[in-house]
Amino acid sequence: MEHMGNGNPINHFLVIYRDDHGKPRYAKARSCNRREVAASWTYDSIKGRAKQKTAIGLYPKNPANTSTWGALDFDAHSGNDELAKDRSIKAFSLLLTYPNRYLLLSASGRGYHVFVFAREPRPVPEWALLLKNTCESIGVAIQDGVCETFPNEHAESQEVGRGIRVPGAVNPTTDEPEIILAEVSSPHLPRPKNAVS
């Protein structure tokens, strides 16, 4: 969470949950919310220990217009799970060829996420171009319902851009955590100062 937080304030994230009617809700955290508390609730939700399942979403940019990560979201909302899975695997495989990038592929519950991490913050336009080029290389349109990029090419001019659930978090639509399918990341990323081995 610290690495993906991009140096943003500790209340700069999305709170993701189901409302009293079972509808998915995505809300920008209030000023009194803290990322480490929301991360703890997210973990408890994944482990099945939460009274109400919640998830945290993060923004792939900071005020300096840099980010330590980017993501592709391949949607499978219309029964096209195999197509979305195939596209995500192609993107993951292609991104493996980039030096100094570390990857995670997950089944998000209604599609697939490919997260790309860098050790140091990189400019948002660089991330947007990398993700756009990846989509072009595998023949996938960047559009809602097909594939979304985080950050997208408009993020640099936006205050916060669009957020996405962190890897493994509960999807409020399915009420289940996403499944990590493959990763080439954690041994290579910086560890928080207070991390336990």
Backbone torsions as a table, in degrees:
resi	resn	phi	psi	omega
1	MET	NA	-39.5	-179.5
2	GLU	-63.1	-43.7	-179.7
3	HIS	-66.1	-43.5	-179.0
4	MET	-74.8	-16.6	179.4
5	GLY	-68.8	-14.6	174.4
6	ASN	59.6	23.4	-179.7
7	GLY	74.2	11.3	177.9
8	ASN	-72.9	163.6	176.0
9	PRO	-56.6	154.1	-174.6
10	ILE	-69.4	-8.5	176.3
11	ASN	-107.7	17.9	-177.5
12	HIS	-100.7	83.3	-179.9
13	PHE	-163.0	174.6	176.7
14	LEU	-100.4	138.7	170.7
15	VAL	-100.4	126.4	-175.0
16	ILE	-123.0	128.3	-175.6
17	TYR	-161.5	177.1	171.4
18	ARG	-103.3	137.0	178.1
19	ASP	-80.1	-175.7	-176.7
20	ASP	-63.4	-17.0	179.1
21	HIS	-100.5	6.8	178.9
22	GLY	80.8	11.6	-179.7
23	LYS	-88.5	138.3	177.4
24	PRO	-64.4	138.5	178.3
25	ARG	-131.2	138.1	177.0
26	TYR	-126.2	116.5	-177.1
27	ALA	-133.7	139.8	174.3
28	LYS	-64.3	135.4	-178.7
29	ALA	-58.9	146.7	175.9
30	ARG	-77.9	164.7	-176.2
31	SER	-61.7	-24.5	-179.4
32	CYS	-85.4	-9.7	-180.0
33	ASN	-75.1	151.8	179.5
34	ARG	-127.2	133.5	-176.9
35	ARG	-57.2	-41.8	-177.5
36	GLU	-66.7	-31.2	177.0
37	VAL	-70.8	-46.0	178.6
38	ALA	-62.8	-36.8	177.3
39	ALA	-64.4	-39.5	177.7
40	SER	-64.0	-42.8	177.2
41	TRP	-64.6	-38.4	177.5
42	THR	-60.8	-45.0	179.9
43	TYR	-64.1	-43.9	177.5
44	ASP	-61.4	-35.9	177.7
45	SER	-66.1	-42.9	178.2
46	ILE	-61.0	-41.6	-177.1
47	LYS	-80.2	-4.7	179.5
48	GLY	80.2	19.2	-177.5
49	ARG	-102.0	-2.4	-175.4
50	ALA	-87.7	142.4	174.7
51	LYS	-68.5	-42.6	174.6
52	GLN	-126.2	122.3	-178.2
53	LYS	-67.9	133.0	175.8
54	THR	-136.3	164.5	177.1
55	ALA	-142.2	162.0	177.3
56	ILE	-113.5	141.9	173.2
57	GLY	-121.6	147.0	-178.7
58	LEU	-124.0	158.8	-178.8
59	TYR	-99.8	134.2	-178.0
60	PRO	-86.4	48.5	174.8
61	LYS	-167.5	162.5	174.5
62	ASN	-131.8	179.3	-178.4
63	PRO	-59.5	-23.1	177.9
64	ALA	-83.4	3.3	-177.1
65	ASN	58.2	44.6	173.0
66	THR	-127.7	165.2	177.9
67	SER	-153.8	151.8	175.3
68	THR	-92.9	0.7	-177.1
69	TRP	-157.5	163.0	172.2
70	GLY	-142.0	167.2	-179.0
71	ALA	-151.5	150.8	172.0
72	LEU	-114.8	135.5	179.5
73	ASP	-119.3	104.4	179.4
74	PHE	-92.7	111.9	-175.2
75	ASP	-81.2	144.1	175.5
76	ALA	-132.9	49.5	-174.9
77	HIS	-82.0	-16.1	-173.9
78	SER	-113.0	31.7	179.5
79	GLY	77.6	15.9	-179.2
80	ASN	-102.1	44.4	-175.8
81	ASP	-59.5	-45.4	-178.2
82	GLU	-63.4	-38.6	178.0
83	LEU	-65.2	-46.3	178.9
84	ALA	-63.0	-40.5	179.1
85	LYS	-63.7	-45.4	179.3
86	ASP	-60.2	-43.9	179.0
87	ARG	-63.1	-41.9	-178.7
88	SER	-66.2	-38.3	178.9
89	ILE	-67.3	-40.1	176.8
90	LYS	-62.4	-43.6	179.3
91	ALA	-64.3	-45.5	178.8
92	PHE	-57.2	-47.8	-178.7
93	SER	-62.9	-42.5	178.9
94	LEU	-64.4	-43.6	-177.9
95	LEU	-69.0	-20.2	175.6
96	LEU	-62.1	-23.0	-177.4
97	THR	-79.5	-12.8	180.0
98	TYR	-79.9	132.5	179.8
99	PRO	-71.6	149.4	174.6
100	ASN	58.2	32.7	173.3
101	ARG	-125.4	138.9	-176.4
102	TYR	-122.7	140.3	-164.6
103	LEU	-123.7	157.0	173.7
104	LEU	-144.9	131.6	177.7
105	LEU	-116.7	130.5	-179.6
106	SER	-139.0	151.2	170.8
107	ALA	-89.0	113.0	-170.0
108	SER	-82.6	-7.9	-177.8
109	GLY	111.4	-34.7	175.5
110	ARG	-140.8	40.7	-178.7
111	GLY	150.3	-156.4	-175.9
112	TYR	-139.7	142.4	176.8
113	HIS	-114.6	137.8	170.1
114	VAL	-118.6	114.8	177.0
115	PHE	-100.7	138.0	178.4
116	VAL	-121.2	125.3	-177.8
117	PHE	-115.7	146.9	172.0
118	ALA	-123.4	150.4	179.5
119	ARG	-66.1	-37.3	-177.4
120	GLU	-117.8	153.5	177.2
121	PRO	-59.3	139.2	177.6
122	ARG	-121.5	154.1	-179.8
123	PRO	-60.4	140.3	179.5
124	VAL	-55.4	-43.7	178.5
125	PRO	-59.7	-32.4	177.6
126	GLU	-64.8	-44.3	177.5
127	TRP	-62.7	-46.7	-177.8
128	ALA	-59.6	-41.1	179.4
129	LEU	-67.6	-43.4	178.2
130	LEU	-57.8	-46.5	-178.2
131	LEU	-68.4	-40.9	178.2
132	LYS	-63.0	-46.1	179.6
133	ASN	-62.7	-37.0	178.0
134	THR	-62.5	-46.7	179.4
135	CYS	-62.0	-43.2	178.3
136	GLU	-62.2	-40.1	-177.8
137	SER	-65.5	-31.9	-179.5
138	ILE	-100.2	4.6	174.7
139	GLY	73.2	39.8	-179.0
140	VAL	-117.8	132.0	177.6
141	ALA	-76.3	139.6	173.7
142	ILE	-89.3	102.8	178.8
143	GLN	-162.4	153.6	178.2
144	ASP	-55.3	137.2	179.3
145	GLY	87.7	-9.4	178.4
146	VAL	-120.1	-70.4	178.5
147	CYS	-151.8	131.2	175.5
148	GLU	-116.1	148.8	179.5
149	THR	-114.1	144.3	179.4
150	PHE	-132.5	106.3	1.5
151	PRO	-79.0	157.8	174.0
152	ASN	-97.9	179.8	-174.0
153	GLU	-70.0	-10.7	178.4
154	HIS	-96.7	-9.3	-173.1
155	ALA	-59.7	-35.7	-176.5
156	GLU	-59.3	-35.1	-178.0
157	SER	-91.4	-1.7	-179.9
158	GLN	-97.7	156.0	-179.1
159	GLU	-64.2	-48.1	-178.4
160	VAL	-125.1	-19.7	-174.8
161	GLY	76.2	-167.2	-179.4
162	ARG	-102.5	141.5	179.1
163	GLY	-97.7	163.4	178.6
164	ILE	-140.3	148.2	177.3
165	ARG	-59.7	144.2	178.1
166	VAL	-71.5	156.1	-178.8
167	PRO	-55.3	134.0	176.9
168	GLY	86.6	-10.5	-175.9
169	ALA	-68.4	158.0	178.8
170	VAL	-68.5	133.2	174.2
171	ASN	-85.6	119.9	-176.4
172	PRO	-67.6	-17.5	177.9
173	THR	-76.3	-44.0	-178.9
174	THR	-93.1	-17.5	-176.5
175	ASP	65.2	24.1	179.8
176	GLU	-128.5	150.4	176.2
177	PRO	-71.8	150.3	175.4
178	GLU	-74.2	154.8	-174.1
179	ILE	-104.5	126.2	176.5
180	ILE	-77.1	119.1	-177.4
181	LEU	-95.0	-36.8	-179.2
182	ALA	-157.1	146.9	176.3
183	GLU	-153.2	142.8	173.9
184	VAL	-135.7	71.9	-173.5
185	SER	-145.1	-60.4	-163.9
186	SER	-55.5	-38.8	-179.9
187	PRO	-66.2	-18.2	-172.3
188	HIS	-100.7	-14.1	-177.0
189	LEU	-88.4	153.3	179.1
190	PRO	-62.2	141.3	178.9
191	ARG	-94.5	140.4	175.4
192	PRO	-57.4	151.2	-178.0
193	LYS	-58.2	-32.6	-177.1
194	ASN	-100.7	17.6	-178.1
195	ALA	-69.1	146.0	177.2
196	VAL	-99.9	133.6	-179.7
197	SER	-76.3	NA	NA
